[in-house]
């Protein structure tokens, strides 16, 4: 009889720790996976925008000192991308351009033209902050006022297309992220509410013996914080291992990886697990404290 009573009491007061941790972990992992997708899409957009170049063609009559002066002027410009890891201002001589053209097309146009009609040029990588149509037009007009510059060229339609597509993708991903976050919060909330359902009679017993609400809620909230922390750590670890595996299999992923943002995402998963678990537990326990005995059944 005593054994049967203990089994029943254990069943009534049991708390499905493992299932709660698994549920919260999977929910956090899913939103973390989508977070990685958002980060990668932003980095891809950044790489595309940072490879937008304008071509500054020089007049054929310029001497070397004139070309050097123009190069110094361009290097000091506010619209040039400042990146110490690569050259954002590249000089291409007319001879180099001719060799590249012949190599790409297989045709030596100099044989039947008798001369090289190409011009010396600078390839200038433009900072994404200046990718607006109006700003690019201002840059073009400003540079073409220089007596040594023959023409400034860039593919206007390409820049506009990049800006529109990046903006659209950002809005779509932001909307999906918002909906997914709501779903994850509701999932964690329902998981903890179901887990605390078996604790409702224990909560009522503590209330009947005179325990205060804070005294009753405290242990449950602390346990949920611990479970949220464990779930966040496990989800972050799984996500980190998946990223390492993906990077080892696909080398180009390293170009899209932003370690600072990834670490911020992992920390956010940890904080989200703790916060949502604590709030959900507080709400569930608060609800059971207000129910009558008939409603508990």
C-alpha positions as CSV (number, residue, x, y, z in Angstrom):
1,X,0.0,0.0,0.0
2,X,2.8,2.4,0.9
3,X,4.6,1.5,-2.3
4,X,1.5,2.2,-4.3
5,X,1.1,5.5,-2.6
6,X,4.7,6.5,-3.3
7,X,4.3,5.6,-6.9
8,X,1.1,7.7,-7.2
9,X,2.7,10.6,-5.4
10,X,5.8,10.4,-7.6
11,X,3.6,10.4,-10.7
12,X,1.6,13.4,-9.5
13,X,4.6,15.4,-8.6
14,X,6.9,14.3,-11.5
15,X,8.5,16.8,-13.8
16,X,9.5,15.7,-17.3
17,X,12.9,17.4,-17.3
18,X,14.3,15.5,-20.3
19,X,11.4,16.2,-22.5
20,X,11.3,19.8,-21.5
21,X,15.0,20.3,-22.3
22,X,14.7,18.5,-25.6
23,X,11.6,20.6,-26.7
24,X,13.3,23.9,-25.7
25,X,16.6,22.9,-27.3
26,X,14.9,22.0,-30.6
27,X,12.9,25.2,-30.7
28,X,16.1,27.3,-30.0
29,X,18.1,25.3,-32.5
30,X,15.5,26.0,-35.3
31,X,15.4,29.7,-34.7
32,X,19.2,29.7,-34.4
33,X,19.5,27.9,-37.7
34,X,17.3,30.6,-39.3
35,X,19.4,33.3,-37.6
36,X,22.5,31.9,-39.3
37,X,20.6,32.0,-42.6
38,X,19.8,35.7,-42.0
39,X,23.5,36.4,-41.1
40,X,24.7,34.6,-44.2
41,X,22.3,36.5,-46.5
42,X,23.4,39.8,-45.0
43,X,27.0,39.0,-45.5
44,X,26.3,37.8,-49.1
45,X,24.5,41.1,-49.7
46,X,27.5,43.0,-48.3
47,X,30.0,41.1,-50.5
48,X,27.9,41.9,-53.6
49,X,27.6,45.5,-52.7
50,X,31.3,45.9,-51.8
51,X,32.2,44.6,-55.3
52,X,30.4,47.3,-57.1
53,X,33.1,49.3,-59.1
54,X,33.1,52.4,-61.2
55,X,35.6,52.7,-64.1
56,X,37.5,55.9,-64.3
57,X,39.0,56.2,-67.8
58,X,41.9,58.6,-68.3
59,X,42.8,60.8,-71.2
60,X,45.5,59.4,-73.5
61,X,47.7,62.5,-73.2
62,X,48.4,62.2,-69.5
63,X,51.9,61.7,-68.2
64,X,52.9,59.4,-65.3
65,X,53.0,62.2,-62.8
66,X,49.4,63.2,-63.9
67,X,48.2,59.7,-63.4
68,X,49.8,59.5,-60.0
69,X,48.1,62.8,-59.0
70,X,44.7,61.4,-60.0
71,X,45.4,58.2,-58.1
72,X,46.2,60.2,-54.9
73,X,43.1,62.2,-55.4
74,X,40.9,59.1,-55.8
75,X,42.5,57.4,-52.8
76,X,41.5,60.4,-50.6
77,X,37.9,60.4,-51.8
78,X,35.1,59.8,-49.3
79,X,33.2,57.4,-51.6
80,X,36.0,54.8,-52.0
81,X,35.7,51.7,-49.8
82,X,38.1,51.6,-46.9
83,X,39.3,48.0,-46.6
84,X,42.7,47.1,-45.5
85,X,42.3,43.4,-46.6
86,X,42.1,44.2,-50.3
87,X,42.9,46.8,-53.0
88,X,39.9,49.0,-53.6
89,X,41.7,51.3,-56.1
90,X,43.3,49.4,-59.0
91,X,45.1,50.9,-62.0
92,X,44.7,49.1,-65.3
93,X,47.0,50.3,-68.1
94,X,45.8,50.3,-71.7
95,X,48.3,47.5,-72.5
96,X,47.1,45.3,-69.6
97,X,43.5,45.9,-70.7
98,X,44.4,44.9,-74.3
99,X,46.1,41.7,-73.2
100,X,43.1,40.8,-71.0
101,X,40.7,41.5,-73.9
102,X,42.7,39.3,-76.3
103,X,42.9,36.6,-73.6
104,X,39.1,36.6,-73.0
105,X,38.0,36.8,-76.7
106,X,40.8,35.2,-78.5
107,X,40.9,38.0,-81.0
108,X,43.8,40.5,-81.4
109,X,42.0,43.7,-82.4
110,X,45.3,45.6,-82.6
111,X,46.3,43.7,-85.8
112,X,43.5,45.1,-87.9
113,X,43.1,48.4,-86.1
114,X,46.8,49.1,-86.1
115,X,46.7,50.6,-82.7
116,X,45.4,50.1,-79.2
117,X,42.2,52.3,-78.8
118,X,41.8,51.4,-75.1
119,X,42.6,53.9,-72.3
120,X,44.3,53.7,-69.0
121,X,41.7,53.4,-66.2
122,X,41.2,53.1,-62.5
123,X,38.8,50.6,-61.0
124,X,37.3,52.2,-57.9
125,X,35.4,50.1,-55.4
126,X,32.6,52.3,-54.1
127,X,31.5,52.2,-50.4
128,X,27.9,50.7,-50.1
129,X,26.9,54.0,-48.4
130,X,27.2,55.7,-51.8
131,X,25.2,53.1,-53.8
132,X,22.2,55.3,-54.2
133,X,21.4,56.5,-57.7
134,X,21.7,60.2,-56.8
135,X,25.0,59.8,-55.0
136,X,26.6,57.8,-57.8
137,X,25.5,60.4,-60.3
138,X,27.1,63.1,-58.1
139,X,30.3,61.1,-57.9
140,X,30.4,60.7,-61.7
141,X,29.7,64.4,-62.3
142,X,32.4,65.4,-59.8
143,X,35.1,63.2,-61.3
144,X,34.4,64.1,-64.9
145,X,35.1,67.7,-64.1
146,X,38.8,66.7,-63.7
147,X,40.7,67.7,-66.8
148,X,42.6,64.4,-66.8
149,X,39.6,62.1,-66.7
150,X,38.0,61.1,-70.0
151,X,34.9,59.3,-68.7
152,X,33.4,57.7,-65.6
153,X,31.3,54.5,-66.2
154,X,29.3,52.2,-64.1
155,X,26.3,49.9,-64.7
156,X,23.5,51.9,-63.3
157,X,20.8,49.2,-63.7
158,X,23.0,46.7,-61.9
159,X,23.5,48.9,-58.9
160,X,19.7,49.6,-58.7
161,X,18.9,45.9,-59.1
162,X,21.3,45.0,-56.3
163,X,19.9,47.6,-53.9
164,X,16.3,46.5,-54.6
165,X,17.0,42.8,-54.3
166,X,19.0,43.2,-51.1
167,X,16.2,45.3,-49.6
168,X,13.5,42.8,-50.6
169,X,15.4,39.8,-49.2
170,X,16.0,41.6,-46.0
171,X,12.3,42.4,-45.5
172,X,11.2,38.8,-46.3
173,X,13.7,37.3,-43.9
174,X,12.8,39.8,-41.2
175,X,9.1,38.9,-41.5
176,X,9.8,35.2,-41.4
177,X,12.2,35.7,-38.4
178,X,9.4,37.5,-36.6
179,X,6.9,34.8,-37.2
180,X,9.3,32.1,-36.3
181,X,10.2,33.8,-33.0
182,X,6.6,34.0,-32.1
183,X,6.1,30.3,-32.8
184,X,9.2,29.4,-30.8
185,X,8.1,31.4,-27.8
186,X,4.6,29.8,-27.9
187,X,6.1,26.4,-28.2
188,X,8.4,26.9,-25.2
189,X,5.5,28.4,-23.2
190,X,3.2,25.5,-24.0
191,X,5.9,23.0,-23.2
192,X,6.5,24.4,-19.7
193,X,2.7,24.8,-19.1
194,X,2.2,21.1,-19.8
195,X,5.2,20.2,-17.7
196,X,3.8,22.2,-14.7
197,X,0.3,20.7,-15.1
198,X,1.5,17.7,-13.0
199,X,2.7,20.1,-10.3
200,X,-0.7,21.9,-9.9
201,X,-1.7,19.8,-6.8
202,X,1.8,20.4,-5.2
203,X,1.3,24.1,-5.8
204,X,-2.1,24.0,-4.2
205,X,-0.8,22.0,-1.2
206,X,2.0,24.6,-0.6
207,X,-0.6,27.3,-0.8
208,X,-2.9,25.6,1.7
209,X,-0.1,25.4,4.3
210,X,0.4,29.1,4.1
211,X,3.3,29.5,1.7
212,X,3.5,32.9,0.0
213,X,3.3,33.2,-3.8
214,X,6.9,34.3,-4.0
215,X,8.0,31.3,-1.9
216,X,6.0,28.9,-4.2
217,X,7.0,30.4,-7.5
218,X,10.7,30.8,-6.6
219,X,11.8,27.1,-6.9
220,X,9.8,26.6,-10.1
221,X,11.3,29.7,-11.8
222,X,14.8,28.8,-10.7
223,X,14.4,25.3,-12.1
224,X,13.0,26.8,-15.4
225,X,16.0,29.2,-15.6
226,X,18.4,26.2,-15.2
227,X,16.5,24.2,-17.9
228,X,16.5,27.2,-20.2
229,X,20.2,27.7,-19.7
230,X,21.0,24.0,-20.4
231,X,18.8,24.1,-23.5
232,X,20.4,27.2,-24.7
233,X,23.9,25.8,-24.2
234,X,23.0,22.5,-26.0
235,X,21.3,24.4,-28.9
236,X,24.2,26.8,-29.3
237,X,26.7,23.8,-29.2
238,X,24.7,21.9,-31.9
239,X,24.5,25.0,-34.0
240,X,28.3,25.7,-33.6
241,X,29.2,22.1,-34.5
242,X,26.9,22.3,-37.6
243,X,28.6,25.5,-38.7
244,X,32.0,24.0,-38.3
245,X,30.9,20.9,-40.3
246,X,29.4,23.0,-43.0
247,X,32.5,25.1,-43.3
248,X,34.7,22.0,-43.6
249,X,32.5,20.7,-46.4
250,X,32.0,24.0,-48.3
251,X,35.0,26.3,-48.2
252,X,33.2,29.3,-49.7
253,X,31.0,29.5,-46.5
254,X,34.0,31.1,-44.7
255,X,33.5,34.2,-46.9
256,X,30.0,34.6,-45.5
257,X,30.9,33.8,-41.9
258,X,30.8,36.7,-39.4
259,X,32.2,35.4,-36.1
260,X,31.1,38.4,-34.1
261,X,27.5,38.1,-35.3
262,X,27.5,34.3,-34.8
263,X,28.7,34.7,-31.3
264,X,26.0,37.3,-30.6
265,X,23.4,34.9,-32.1
266,X,24.6,32.0,-29.8
267,X,24.4,34.4,-26.8
268,X,20.9,35.5,-27.8
269,X,19.8,31.8,-27.9
270,X,21.0,31.4,-24.4
271,X,19.3,34.5,-23.2
272,X,16.1,33.7,-25.1
273,X,15.9,30.2,-23.5
274,X,16.4,31.6,-20.0
275,X,14.0,34.5,-20.4
276,X,11.1,32.7,-22.1
277,X,11.4,29.7,-19.7
278,X,11.3,32.0,-16.7
279,X,8.4,34.1,-17.9
280,X,6.4,31.0,-19.1
281,X,6.9,29.3,-15.7
282,X,5.9,32.4,-13.8
283,X,2.7,32.7,-15.8
284,X,1.8,29.0,-15.5
285,X,2.4,28.9,-11.7
286,X,0.5,32.2,-11.3
287,X,-2.4,30.7,-13.2
288,X,-2.6,27.6,-11.0
289,X,-2.4,29.7,-7.8
290,X,-5.6,31.5,-8.9
291,X,-7.6,28.4,-9.8
292,X,-10.1,26.8,-7.5
293,X,-9.9,23.2,-6.4
294,X,-12.6,22.2,-8.8
295,X,-10.8,23.9,-11.7
296,X,-7.6,22.1,-10.9
297,X,-9.3,18.8,-11.6
